[in-house]
């Protein structure tokens, strides 16, 4: 069953249940209060009529005219002799059989209260039973003969013009409510169907599908959240395709170089050429190994599968270790390096932080000028550990600073250098895991400063 059909079905069920409950409540109210009140009111009227007719000593003919006039006011009346002879006034009774209680009026009973005691039909429907037993009655003397006078309200008088107006109003409200429910349910389900269609399109990787839902309610909020999800999925899909393309390119380039130079080694070459080509093959193999290692680290961090092992780590000692391991590269370029550090401990993963320092200090060396400078500072201030790495290298254009953390992104001036374009992405992921922030400022041909801030709390 579709949503619209289900909504209409449940609405109909609720209306039916409401009508049923209303009917039960109305019947309880009628039986408990209204029925007896109507009986007593009719009894007062019939007793006053009998009293007026007796006091004025009306003849049967005059009494008949009088009772006929009363019938025009919305009553059904019957004048009965002791022998059962009956004269009715107003709308005729469908059933005119007298019961024992009615006959008891001729044997000394003063009144008959049939409206209160009548039970031949179900609950409130007794009010509409056109039966002489569904009346009230009393006795009177008319022309020296004892008679019984019975009275009830005429059913046709129950539906007055005012009642018809009220009934029309209720009917109009009911029809309008049903139409309103149908229109609102259609509008509601239309938005949900649109969301369903959009979901199917997203499942088919159509992230550009326009979602035509503009509402200010909860469904509108759902649609806005869906659009944000759609944009993120589109961005993720684009990044995934770009990632695959970059990985393919970065793997293909060294593999082609290895293949090409391997084929050259099969030819007759001088020893110097052989060593040269062999060195190139080794360099490309190291590049592939480094790329694979960084991809594995980045993927495992992304997926939360990296074996995290946090413990107290001396940050200053790590920085000294990394610099010491890269001394040959520093000396090769004639760089001057200064380290200003305090003994600083931090609860962190030693291996991940070492990888971050290797990337950052390696970049400071790689993109520095010959005979340039590198300064490293590590201090603790106000429950924060601050690490600054400054170099006097080639610098980065301002418009490229926002992109340097993108995976496989390389600054144009650095494309001819060895690298994978993953280093800073790994650094950002590592620092994010340690709730640390990183800021990079740079000026072209003046150098770059990297500032990392850890919170010891």
N, C-alpha and C positions, 0 to 999 in steps of 0.2 A: 504494500500500500504506500503510495507516494505521500510526501509530507503534507501537501495541501489537502488531499483526501482524508488523511489521518486527522488533521486539524479540524476539518469540517465535521468529521465523524464524532470526535470527542466533544466538540461544541454542541452538537445535537444531543449527545448523551447527557451532557451537563444540563442542557435546557430541559430535557425529559425528567431528569432526576429532580431539578428545581421545581418543575410543575407538580410532580408527584408529592414532594415534601410540602409544597404550598397547599395542595389539595387536602392532605392529611391534617395539616395545621388548621385549615379552614373548617374542616369537619369537626375537629376537636373543639374549636371555638364555638361552632354552631350548637353542638350537643351540650356543651358545658354551660353556655351563657345565653345565646340568642334564642334557642328554642323555647325555653321557659319564659323569657321576657315577651316573646311574641304571643305565647299562650295567654299570659296574664293580661296583655294589652287587649287582645280580642275579647277576653272574658269581660273586661270592664265595659267594652262597647256593647256587647250583646245584652249585658245586664241593664245598661242604661236604656237601650232600645225597648226591652221588655217592660221596664218600669214606666217609661213614657207612654207606651201603648196601654198599659193597665190604668195609669192615673187619668189619662184622657178618655178612657172607656171607648176606645176606637172600635168601629165596626170592622168586620172582616174585610169589607171592600176598601175602606179607608186605610186599614192596616196594610193591605196588599199594595195600595198605591205608595204608601210610606216606605215599605220595604223595597219596592221597585226603585224608588228614588235613591235609597241607600245603595242599591246594587250598582247604580251609575257612578257612585263614588269609589268603586273598586272592590266591592265585596260580593261574595256568593252567599246567599241565604236560603234557608229552607224552613218552612213552617209545617210541623207534623202533628197530626192528631194521634190520640192514643191507639186508634185502630190501624195506624200505619199510613193513613192518607196523607199525602205530601204535596205541598206547593213550593216550587223553587223560584228564586228571583236572581236575575243575573245569568251568568254562564251556567248551563246545566252541569250537574255532577255526573261524572262518568260512572261512578259506582254509588248506589243509593241504599245499600243494605245496612240496616241499623244493627249495632252490636248490643250486647247485654247491658253495657254501661249506659248506652244512650236510652234504652228502654227503661232503665232504672229511674230516669227522671220522672216517669209517671208513677213510680212507687215510692216517692218521698225524697229522692236525691235532689239537691238544689241546682247543682251545676255539673256539666260534662266538660272535661279538659282533654279533648282528643289530640290537640296540636302537640301537647307535651308528651303524650303516651303513644302516639301513632308510630309504628315500627315496621310497616309492611315493605318499605323500600330502604335503600342503603343510606344511612347517615343523613347528610344534608339534602339528599334528593327527596326526603320525606316532605320537605316544604312544598314541592311542586306536585305532589300526588293529589289528583282531582277526585278525591274520595270523600263522601259525606262523613266518614269516620275521622277524617283529618280536619275536624272543626272543633269549636267550643260551643256549648249550648246551655240554655237555662229554660225554666218553665214560666208560663204566664197564663192568665185567665183572659179569654177572648170570647165575647158574647156568651158568657157563662159556661164556657167549655175549656177544659185544661188542654193546653197545647205546649209543644216544645219548639224553641227557636234556636236554630244552629247557624253559625257564621264562620267564615274564613276569608282571607284575602284572595282576590282574583289573581290568578297567575299572569294574566295579560296586563294587569295594572303594575305588576312588578317591574316591567320594562318600560319605564317612562321615557320621555324625550331626554331627560338629563342622564338617565342610565345609558341610553344609546350613545350620547356624546362621550361619556366616560369609556364605554366599551370601544367606541371608535378610536379614542385617544390611546387606550391600551393596545389595541390592534396595530395602530400606526407605529407606536413605540416598538412593539415586538417585531414588525416587518422591517423597520428601519435598523433595529439592532442586528437582525439576521443579515441584512444587506451590508451593514457596516462591518460585521465580523468577516463576511466573505471577502469584502474589498481589502480589509486590513490583512487577512490571512494571505490573500493573493500577493499583496505588496511585500509582506514578510517573506513568503516563500520565494518570491521573485529574486530578492536579494540573496537568499540562501542558495538558490539554484545557480545564480551568477557566481557565487563563491565556489560552488561545487565544480562548475565548468572551469573556473580559473585553476582550481586544484588539479584537475585532470590535465590541463595544459602544462602546469608546472611539472607534473609527473612525467610528461612527455618532453621535458627540458625546453619548453617554450617559455622562457623567462620574460619575454616582452609582451605577453598577453595583457591587454588593457582591462582592468577590473572596473566595471561601470557601476559602482555602488557608492553613493554619496548620501550618507545619513548622519544624523547627530545623536544617535542612540548607541546602545551596546553593539548592535550589528555594524554600525559605522566605525566604532572603535576596533571591532574585529577586522573589518575591511582595511583600516589603516595599518593595523599590525601585519595583516597579510601582505600589503604592499611593501612594508619594510622588509619582511622576510623575503619577498620576491626580489627586491633590490640586492639583498645580501647574497641570496642564492646566485643571482646573475653575476655579482661581483666575484663570488667564490668560484663559479664555473669558469669565468673569464681568467681568473688567477690560476685555476687548475690547468686550463689549456695552455696558458702562457708558461706555467711551470713545466709541463710535459715537453713543450716545444724547446724551452731553454735547456732542460736536462738532456734531451735528445741531441741538441746542438753541441752542448758542452762535452758530451760523451763522444759524439761523432768526430769532432775536430781532432782530439789527441789520438783516437783510434786510427783515423785516416793517416795521420802523421806517422804513427808506429808502423802501419801497414806499408806506407810508401818507402820509409827509410829501411824497413826490413827487406823489401824487394831490392833496394839498392845494395844492401850488404851481400846479396847473392852474386853480384857482379864483381869483376876483378877491380879492386880499389887499392889505393896506397894505404899504408898503415895510418897516416894522419887523417885521411878521409874516413877510414873505418872507425877510428876513435871518435871523430866528430859526429858521425851518424849514430854511433852507439850511445854517445852522450845525449843526443837529442831524444833517442828512444827511451833512455832512462828518465830523462826530465818529463817526458809526456806520461810515462808510466806512474811517476810520482804524482803528477798532476791528477791523473785518474784516481789514484789511491786516496789522495787528499779530498777530491770531490766526493768519492764514495763515503769516506769517513764522515764528512760534514753533512751529507744527505742523511746518513743513518742517525746522526745525533739530532738533526733538526726534526726528522720524522718521529723519532722516539719521544722527543719532548712534546711535539704536537699531539701525539696519541696518548701521552701519559704513561708510556711503557718504559721510560728511561729509569734505570735502577738508582733512585735517589738515596743518598747516604749523607745525611746532615750531621755535622759535628763542629766543634770549635776549631776555627781555622785562623792562622796568623796571616792576614792579608799582606802585611809588609814583607813577610818572608816569601810569599808566593810571587810578589812582584820582583824581588831580587832573583829568585830562581829562574823566572822567565827571561830576565835581562841576561843572566849568566849563560843560559842555553843559547842565546842569540848573539853572543859577543862576536863571533866570527863574521856575522852579517854587519854588525855595527862597525867593526874595524875595517871590513871590506869597503865601506862607503866613507870611512874617515869621520864618522859621526861622534859628536861629543854628547855624553849622556849624564844627566844629573838626577839623583834620587834623594828626595827629602821625605823621610817616612818616620813615623812613630810606631812603636809596638801596638798593633791593633788586632784584636780578635773579633771574629764574627761567627755566628752559628750558620753554617752554609755547607753546600756540597762542594768538596774540595776539587773534584775532577771537573765539574762544570765551570767553576770560577777560573781554574787554570786555563781552560779552553777559551774563555772570554778574554783573559789577559793576553794570551798568545795571539789572538786575533787583533786586539787593539794595539799592542806594542809592535806586532808584525806589520800592521798598516803604517804605523809611525815611522818604521824603518823603510818599508817598501816605497812609500810615496814621499820620502824626504829627499832633499837635495844633497849632493855630495858635500861633505864637510859641514853638514848642518848640525842642528842641536835637537835633543830630546830631553824634556824634563818631566819627571814623574813625582807626584806629591801624594802622600797618604797620611791623612790626619783624622782625628776624632774630635768633633765639635757638637756640643748640645745633643748628646745621644744619637749622633749621626756619624757614619764613617764616610768620608769624602775622598775620592780618588780622582786626581786630574792627570791627564797625559797630554802634553803639549809638544808639537813638532814644528819645525820651520820649513815644512815641505811645500808641495805645489799648491795646496789648498783646494777648496771645492767651491764651485759657483753657488750663489745663494739659492737660485731656483732649483738646484739639485739636492739641497739639504733635506727636503721633505721626502725624497725618493731613495735615499741611500740605505734605508732599512728594508726596502723591497727585495725579495728574493731574486737572485741572478742579476740585480741591477749593478751596473758598473758606470762610474763617472767616465765621460768620454776620454779625458786625458789619461785615464788609467787602463784603457782597454788593451793597450799593448803590453801591460804588465801581466805577470802570472797571477792567477786568482780565479775564484769560482763565482764570486758575487753572492756568496752565502754567509761570509764571515760576520757581517754586522747583523744579519737576520738571526744568526745563532746567538750573538751577544745580546740582542734585544730579548730573545726568548729566555735566556739564562737569567738576565737581570729581572725580567718580569716575574719569573718563578721565585726569585728572592725578594720580591716586593721592592725592588730598587728602581731608581729613575736614571735615565741617561740623556745628556744634552750635548750636542755638538755645535760648536761655533767655528767658523772658518773664513779666511780671506784668501783670495787667489794670490799665489806667489808669496804669501806671508806665513802661512801655516794653519794648523788646525788644533783646536783644544777640545778634548773629550772630558766631560765631567760626569762622574757616577756617584750617586748618593744612596747609601744604605741606611735604613732605620734600625738601630740596635734593639728597639722594642719589639 
